[in-house]
Amino acid sequence: MSRKGDDVDVVKELYREFEESGTVANVVVLRVPRSEKFPDGVKVRMHYGRTTGNDEPILRYDNSHGEFEKHVKGKVKRVEFDGYEEMLDDFEREVKDHEGVNRVW
């Protein structure tokens, strides 16, 4: 599946709303042309946050500024990127812990 032109492909797209807690988990992984900003050829956004009232994420992994970052409670730290699968595993584990569920997807 392509998006935003023929040179960008959707690698993974996941979405889950947790009605009881009023939160949502959303993952988008895109294969993009390698560039100075995206030398790995991948653009990642893994967001977990409230569905209403607060734009600040509970947890987010992304590389929208060219570096892989982890956002937690308003704090941002740079993280190593060893592949989106490993990052997704970390993200899913943290969401499961926060939600108290066995599965996210």
Contacts in CASP RR format, 6 or more apart in sequence:
PFRMAT RR
TARGET T0000
AUTHOR 0000-0000-0000
METHOD contacts of the structure
MODEL  1
MSRKGDDVDVVKELYREFEESGTVANVVVLRVPRSEKFPDGVKVRMHYGR
TTGNDEPILRYDNSHGEFEKHVKGKVKRVEFDGYEEMLDDFEREVKDHEG
VNRVW
1 9 0 8 1.000
1 10 0 8 1.000
2 8 0 8 1.000
2 9 0 8 1.000
2 10 0 8 1.000
3 9 0 8 1.000
3 10 0 8 1.000
3 30 0 8 1.000
4 30 0 8 1.000
7 32 0 8 1.000
7 33 0 8 1.000
8 30 0 8 1.000
8 31 0 8 1.000
8 32 0 8 1.000
8 33 0 8 1.000
9 30 0 8 1.000
9 31 0 8 1.000
10 28 0 8 1.000
10 29 0 8 1.000
10 30 0 8 1.000
10 31 0 8 1.000
11 29 0 8 1.000
11 30 0 8 1.000
11 31 0 8 1.000
11 42 0 8 1.000
11 84 0 8 1.000
12 27 0 8 1.000
12 28 0 8 1.000
12 29 0 8 1.000
12 84 0 8 1.000
12 88 0 8 1.000
13 27 0 8 1.000
13 28 0 8 1.000
13 29 0 8 1.000
14 25 0 8 1.000
14 26 0 8 1.000
14 27 0 8 1.000
14 104 0 8 1.000
14 105 0 8 1.000
15 24 0 8 1.000
15 25 0 8 1.000
15 26 0 8 1.000
15 27 0 8 1.000
16 24 0 8 1.000
16 25 0 8 1.000
16 26 0 8 1.000
16 104 0 8 1.000
16 105 0 8 1.000
17 23 0 8 1.000
17 24 0 8 1.000
17 51 0 8 1.000
18 24 0 8 1.000
18 25 0 8 1.000
18 99 0 8 1.000
18 101 0 8 1.000
21 99 0 8 1.000
22 50 0 8 1.000
22 51 0 8 1.000
22 52 0 8 1.000
23 48 0 8 1.000
23 49 0 8 1.000
23 50 0 8 1.000
23 51 0 8 1.000
23 58 0 8 1.000
23 98 0 8 1.000
23 99 0 8 1.000
24 47 0 8 1.000
24 48 0 8 1.000
24 49 0 8 1.000
24 50 0 8 1.000
24 51 0 8 1.000
25 46 0 8 1.000
25 47 0 8 1.000
25 48 0 8 1.000
25 49 0 8 1.000
25 91 0 8 1.000
25 95 0 8 1.000
25 104 0 8 1.000
26 45 0 8 1.000
26 46 0 8 1.000
26 47 0 8 1.000
26 48 0 8 1.000
27 45 0 8 1.000
27 46 0 8 1.000
27 47 0 8 1.000
27 88 0 8 1.000
27 91 0 8 1.000
28 44 0 8 1.000
28 45 0 8 1.000
29 42 0 8 1.000
29 43 0 8 1.000
29 44 0 8 1.000
29 45 0 8 1.000
29 84 0 8 1.000
29 88 0 8 1.000
30 42 0 8 1.000
30 43 0 8 1.000
30 44 0 8 1.000
31 41 0 8 1.000
31 42 0 8 1.000
32 38 0 8 1.000
32 41 0 8 1.000
32 42 0 8 1.000
32 43 0 8 1.000
33 41 0 8 1.000
34 40 0 8 1.000
34 41 0 8 1.000
35 41 0 8 1.000
37 66 0 8 1.000
38 63 0 8 1.000
38 66 0 8 1.000
40 81 0 8 1.000
40 83 0 8 1.000
42 63 0 8 1.000
42 83 0 8 1.000
42 84 0 8 1.000
43 63 0 8 1.000
43 64 0 8 1.000
44 61 0 8 1.000
44 62 0 8 1.000
44 63 0 8 1.000
44 68 0 8 1.000
44 84 0 8 1.000
44 87 0 8 1.000
45 60 0 8 1.000
45 61 0 8 1.000
45 62 0 8 1.000
45 64 0 8 1.000
46 59 0 8 1.000
46 60 0 8 1.000
46 61 0 8 1.000
46 62 0 8 1.000
46 87 0 8 1.000
46 88 0 8 1.000
46 91 0 8 1.000
47 57 0 8 1.000
47 59 0 8 1.000
47 60 0 8 1.000
47 62 0 8 1.000
48 57 0 8 1.000
48 58 0 8 1.000
48 59 0 8 1.000
48 60 0 8 1.000
48 91 0 8 1.000
48 94 0 8 1.000
48 95 0 8 1.000
48 98 0 8 1.000
49 57 0 8 1.000
49 58 0 8 1.000
49 59 0 8 1.000
50 58 0 8 1.000
56 73 0 8 1.000
56 74 0 8 1.000
57 71 0 8 1.000
57 74 0 8 1.000
58 72 0 8 1.000
58 73 0 8 1.000
58 98 0 8 1.000
59 70 0 8 1.000
59 71 0 8 1.000
59 72 0 8 1.000
59 91 0 8 1.000
59 94 0 8 1.000
59 95 0 8 1.000
59 98 0 8 1.000
60 70 0 8 1.000
60 71 0 8 1.000
61 68 0 8 1.000
61 69 0 8 1.000
61 70 0 8 1.000
61 71 0 8 1.000
61 79 0 8 1.000
61 87 0 8 1.000
61 90 0 8 1.000
61 91 0 8 1.000
62 68 0 8 1.000
62 69 0 8 1.000
62 71 0 8 1.000
63 69 0 8 1.000
63 81 0 8 1.000
67 78 0 8 1.000
68 78 0 8 1.000
68 79 0 8 1.000
68 80 0 8 1.000
68 81 0 8 1.000
68 87 0 8 1.000
69 76 0 8 1.000
69 77 0 8 1.000
69 78 0 8 1.000
69 79 0 8 1.000
70 76 0 8 1.000
70 77 0 8 1.000
70 78 0 8 1.000
70 79 0 8 1.000
79 87 0 8 1.000
81 87 0 8 1.000
92 104 0 8 1.000
92 105 0 8 1.000
95 104 0 8 1.000
96 102 0 8 1.000
96 103 0 8 1.000
96 104 0 8 1.000
END
